[in-house]
Amino acid sequence: MGRHLPLLALAAALALPSAFPSHALAEEERDGVFYKPSEQRPADLVVLREWSTIQGGHLIGVHGMKPDPNDPVARTIVVWVESPTGVQLAVDTLRCSPAAPMRLTKQGNRLLIKELNPGGPVTEANSLDHKIWWAACHPEQAGKNPASLAALAKQLGYSGALIEQQQVLPGNPR
C-alpha cells in the first residue's frame, strides 16, 4: 500500500493543468512573420526520434528537465512532439528510483503509468519511454540508445530484472 501513495501523488501532479500550451499552430504569426515549428525549438531540446512522412517531418524531443523539490527521485520534463501541423507539448513526471522507475504521462484525457526496467530489454514498444526516462533521470545519457545503457544501468543500481507494465487511468468523461 505504501508504494501506491507516491504513485497517486505523482498522478495528481500530472492531472493539474499545465503551464505549457498543449498545441501550437504549424505556423505561428508574430508581427506579420510566420514561424515554422522547427524555428520554435527550445535551445535545450534533445532530439529522441526524428522521421519523415509524405506530409513532412516529425520529431520527438525533450527539454526543461526539473527535479521535484518534494521528492528527490522524481523529475519533470517537457516532451516536444513536432509534426507538419504544429507542436504538442506535454509535461511528464518520472521516478528515477532503482526500486520503482517509472514514467507518468497523459494521452488525451487518460493518465498512463508506465513501470520501467532500466537495464532490461528495450524494444520498439518501450524505447521512447526509456529514452525519456534516461533524459530526465540521467541527463548526461539523453539521446543515447537505451539498449546500449544496460551495463551503466546496473552500475547505477538498477537490477534490469523488473517487470515492465502499464496502467491506464481514464479521465472524467463529459
N, C-alpha and C positions, 0 to 999 in steps of 0.2 A: 504494500500500500504506500509506503514512504516514497517509492520510486515514482509514483504517479503524481504526487503533489508538484514537484518541479516541472513535470511534463505539462500539467494543467496551467501552471503559471506562465510557461513559455507559450502555450496555446492561447491564453488570454492576451498576452502581449501582441501576438500576431493578429488577433481579432480586432485590435484597436485600429481606427482609421490611420492610414499612413500619412506622413508629412510629404510624401512624394506623389506626384500625379500618376495615375495608373496608365495613362496613354497620352502620347504627344502626336501631333499630326505629322504626316510624312514630310511635308514641307511647311515649316512654321514661318509665318511672315512677321518680320520685325522691321519697322521703319521702311517698309516697301521692299525689303530684301527677303527672298525665300532661302531657308536653310534646310539642307538635307539632314536626315538622322545621323549620317556619318560625320557631319560637320559639328554635331552637338555632343559628341562623345566626351565624357569627362577625362581629364588628364591622367587619372589613376586607374582607368579602365584596363582590366586584364582580360584579354580575349580567351574564352574557353572553347568556343566552337564557331566555325565560320563556313558557310556553304552558299552555293548559288542555285537558283531555280530559274525557270523561264520568266518568272515575274521580276527577278532581280536578286540582290544579295541579302543574306540573312546572317545574323551574328548573335551569339550569346556571350555575355561577359559579366564581370562583377567589379564593383568598386565600393569605396566608402566603408570598409570593414571597421567595426567599432566593438570594443569589449563591453560587456554588460556590467555596469557598476555594481549591480546587486548579486551577480553570480560569476565567480572567477573562471568558470569553464564554459560560459555562454558568450556568443558573439552574434552581432547582426551584420548583414552585408546586403548591399543593393544588387539585385540581379537585373541586368540590362538586356532586353530582348529586342533586337532591331530587325525590322523587315522592310520591304519596299514601301509599305503603307504607314510606317511610323515606328515608334518606340514604346514598349511597355516596360514599366518598372515594377519591381516587387521587392519588399524587404523581407528577407528570410532570417530566421533565427537558427543558430547551430549550437549544438552542445559538443564540446571538444573533449569530454571526459573519456579516458580509456575504458571505463566500465560501461558506459552507455552513450556512445557517439550517435548523434542524430541530426537530421535536418527537418525543420518545420517550415512549410511553405503553403501558400494559398494557390488554389486552382479554381478560378471563378469564385463561388461562394463556399467552396469546400476547403477544409484545412487538412493537409497531408502531413502525417507524422511518419518520417522515414528513419527507421533504426538502421544504422550503417555498420560496416565491418572494415575499418581501415586496415590494410594489410592482407585482406582476403581477396577472393576473386572479383575482378572488375569486368563487367560485360557491357554490351551496348545499352542494356536496360538500366544499369545503375551508374554508368560512367559520369554523367553530368552531375548527379548527386555527389559523387566522390570529388569531382573537380571543384564544385562549390564548397564542399566541406574543407578540402585541403586549403583553398584560397582564404577561407575565414579562420580556420584553426591554426594553420601553419603557413602564413602568407609568403614566406620565402620559397614555398613549393608551388605557388599559384601558377597555373597554366601548364604544369607538367602532367604527363600521362600518369594517372593514379595507379595503373597496373605496374609501373616501374618503381613505385614507392613502398613496396611490401617490406623490404628489409629496413627501411627507415621507420616505418610504422612500428615494427617490432622493437627497434631501438628506443622509440618514444614511449613504449609501454602498452601498445595496442596488441591484443592477442592474435588478431587475424582469424579467430575461430568463432566470432559472434554470429548469430543468426540474423540475417537481414530480413526485415519485414516492413510492411507499410500499413498504416491505419488511415482511414478516411473518415473525417467527421463532417457531416453535412451542415451547411449553413441554414439560416432561417428561410424557409420558403415563404414567399409573399405573393 
